[in-house]
Amino acid sequence: MDWSPYILTARPSKIRSLTAREGLCDRLHFIAFAERQAARAFSEAPERYPQAPAALKDAWRWVAQEELKHERWLLERFYELGGRHQERSVSLDLYTSFRACESAESFSRYMQEAERRGEVGGKVLAEKLAQQDPVTAQLLLQIALEEDQHIAMVDQYLSSTADSPNSREWRAQEKAFLL
């Protein structure tokens, strides 16, 4: 698979302090790569989970395009701030975790949580950057708003299958995990 322009390693570069421009670039680079990994996972999902309803497969394809749009926005800002891919390495840990999902439902739930973490993280970072870099802060808020739409899409699917045997099994597994 081609992941360029990102540089892949088993141990990604450490994120530098947010007080420096380089630290902000590190975060934009990291988030952009997370968007790329999510886009790849969403675009592969229709073939990986052929039992998924057609409407869900269409939604996954739509979200994949949205994730690529977010990556593009983040990289544009990254380049505006002088970021360079050659200075940072990333890992495929997130993508690998997406690929470990064994069913359409488990993938949907896992992606929903990843989107939720992205939404919350984007809002927190935007708040921290509001005074220092309002342009980046606004970008992160827009992406967080759109991540909320992705979460709603998955909520709709999960609620429509809430009484399925697989959903009951998931809830039992989730409850056991949380205890």
C-alpha positions as CSV (number, residue, x, y, z in Angstrom):
1,M,0.0,0.0,0.0
2,D,1.2,3.5,-0.8
3,W,1.1,5.7,2.3
4,S,3.2,8.5,0.8
5,P,4.1,11.2,1.6
6,Y,4.2,9.8,5.2
7,I,7.2,8.0,6.5
8,L,6.3,4.7,8.3
9,T,8.2,3.3,11.2
10,A,7.4,1.0,14.1
11,R,8.0,3.8,16.6
12,P,6.6,7.1,15.4
13,S,8.4,10.4,16.1
14,K,7.6,12.0,19.5
15,I,5.3,15.0,19.4
16,R,7.1,18.2,20.3
17,S,5.8,20.9,22.6
18,L,2.8,22.8,21.5
19,T,4.5,26.1,22.5
20,A,6.6,25.8,19.3
21,R,5.5,25.9,15.7
22,E,7.1,22.5,15.2
23,G,4.8,21.1,17.9
24,L,1.8,22.4,16.1
25,C,3.0,20.9,12.9
26,D,3.6,17.6,14.6
27,R,0.0,17.5,15.7
28,L,-1.4,18.4,12.3
29,H,0.8,15.7,10.7
30,F,-0.3,13.1,13.3
31,I,-4.0,14.0,12.9
32,A,-3.8,14.1,9.1
33,F,-2.3,10.6,9.1
34,A,-5.1,9.4,11.4
35,E,-7.6,10.8,8.9
36,R,-5.7,8.9,6.0
37,Q,-5.8,5.6,8.0
38,A,-9.5,6.1,8.7
39,A,-10.2,6.9,5.1
40,R,-8.4,3.7,4.0
41,A,-10.3,1.6,6.6
42,F,-13.7,3.1,5.6
43,S,-13.0,2.6,1.9
44,E,-12.0,-1.0,2.4
45,A,-15.0,-1.9,4.7
46,P,-17.6,-2.6,2.0
47,E,-15.5,-5.5,0.6
48,R,-14.3,-6.6,4.0
49,Y,-17.8,-6.9,5.4
50,P,-20.0,-8.0,2.5
51,Q,-22.8,-8.9,4.9
52,A,-23.3,-5.2,5.7
53,P,-26.4,-3.4,4.5
54,A,-26.0,-1.5,1.2
55,A,-26.9,1.7,2.9
56,L,-24.1,1.3,5.4
57,K,-21.6,0.5,2.7
58,D,-22.6,3.7,0.9
59,A,-22.2,5.6,4.2
60,W,-18.7,4.1,4.7
61,R,-17.7,5.2,1.2
62,W,-19.0,8.7,1.9
63,V,-17.1,8.9,5.2
64,A,-13.9,7.7,3.5
65,Q,-14.2,10.7,1.2
66,E,-14.9,13.0,4.1
67,E,-11.8,11.7,5.9
68,L,-9.6,12.4,2.8
69,K,-11.0,15.9,2.7
70,H,-10.0,16.4,6.4
71,E,-6.6,15.1,5.6
72,R,-6.2,17.5,2.7
73,W,-7.3,20.5,4.9
74,L,-4.9,19.5,7.7
75,L,-2.0,19.0,5.3
76,E,-2.6,22.4,3.6
77,R,-2.4,24.0,7.0
78,F,0.7,21.8,7.9
79,Y,2.5,23.1,4.7
80,E,1.4,26.7,5.4
81,L,3.1,26.5,8.8
82,G,6.3,25.1,7.2
83,G,5.8,21.4,8.1
84,R,7.8,18.8,6.3
85,H,7.0,15.1,6.2
86,Q,10.7,14.2,6.1
87,E,11.0,15.4,9.7
88,R,8.4,13.1,11.2
89,S,7.6,9.4,11.1
90,V,4.3,7.7,11.8
91,S,3.0,4.2,12.5
92,L,0.2,2.1,11.1
93,D,-1.1,1.2,14.6
94,L,-4.5,2.9,14.1
95,Y,-5.1,1.3,10.7
96,T,-4.0,-2.1,12.0
97,S,-6.5,-1.8,14.8
98,F,-9.3,-1.0,12.3
99,R,-8.4,-4.1,10.3
100,A,-8.7,-6.3,13.4
101,C,-12.5,-5.8,13.5
102,E,-14.2,-9.1,12.5
103,S,-17.7,-7.9,11.6
104,A,-19.5,-4.9,10.1
105,E,-21.0,-4.2,13.6
106,S,-17.7,-4.3,15.4
107,F,-16.0,-2.2,12.8
108,S,-18.9,0.3,13.0
109,R,-18.7,0.5,16.8
110,Y,-14.9,0.8,16.8
111,M,-14.9,3.5,14.1
112,Q,-17.6,5.3,16.0
113,E,-15.3,5.5,19.1
114,A,-12.4,6.6,17.0
115,E,-14.5,9.3,15.5
116,R,-15.6,10.4,18.9
117,R,-12.0,10.5,20.2
118,G,-11.1,12.6,17.2
119,E,-14.0,15.0,17.7
120,V,-13.2,15.5,21.4
121,G,-9.4,15.8,20.8
122,G,-10.0,18.3,18.0
123,K,-12.2,20.5,20.2
124,V,-9.6,20.4,23.1
125,L,-6.8,21.3,20.8
126,A,-8.8,24.0,19.1
127,E,-9.5,25.5,22.5
128,K,-5.8,25.5,23.4
129,L,-5.0,27.2,20.0
130,A,-7.8,29.7,20.0
131,Q,-5.5,32.7,20.9
132,Q,-2.2,31.4,19.6
133,D,-3.5,30.2,16.1
134,P,-7.2,31.0,15.4
135,V,-6.9,29.7,11.8
136,T,-5.9,26.2,12.9
137,A,-8.3,26.3,15.8
138,Q,-11.2,27.0,13.4
139,L,-10.1,24.3,11.1
140,L,-10.0,21.8,13.9
141,L,-13.5,22.9,15.1
142,Q,-14.9,22.4,11.6
143,I,-13.4,18.9,11.4
144,A,-14.8,18.1,14.9
145,L,-18.2,19.2,13.7
146,E,-18.0,16.9,10.7
147,E,-16.8,14.0,12.8
148,D,-20.0,14.4,14.8
149,Q,-21.9,13.8,11.6
150,H,-19.9,10.6,11.1
151,I,-20.7,9.5,14.6
152,A,-24.4,10.2,13.9
153,M,-24.3,8.0,10.8
154,V,-22.9,5.1,12.8
155,D,-25.4,5.7,15.6
156,Q,-28.3,5.4,13.1
157,Y,-26.9,2.1,11.9
158,L,-26.3,0.7,15.4
159,S,-29.7,1.8,16.6
160,S,-31.4,0.0,13.7
161,T,-29.6,-3.2,14.7
162,A,-29.9,-2.7,18.5
163,D,-32.0,-5.9,19.0
164,S,-29.9,-8.2,16.8
165,P,-28.2,-11.1,18.5
166,N,-24.8,-9.6,17.6
167,S,-25.7,-6.3,19.2
168,R,-26.7,-8.0,22.5
169,E,-23.4,-9.9,22.4
170,W,-21.5,-6.7,21.8
171,R,-23.2,-5.0,24.8
172,A,-22.3,-8.0,27.0
173,Q,-18.6,-7.9,25.8
174,E,-18.5,-4.1,26.2
175,K,-19.9,-4.4,29.7
176,A,-17.4,-7.0,30.6
177,F,-14.6,-4.9,29.2
178,L,-15.7,-1.8,31.3
179,L,-16.0,-3.7,34.6
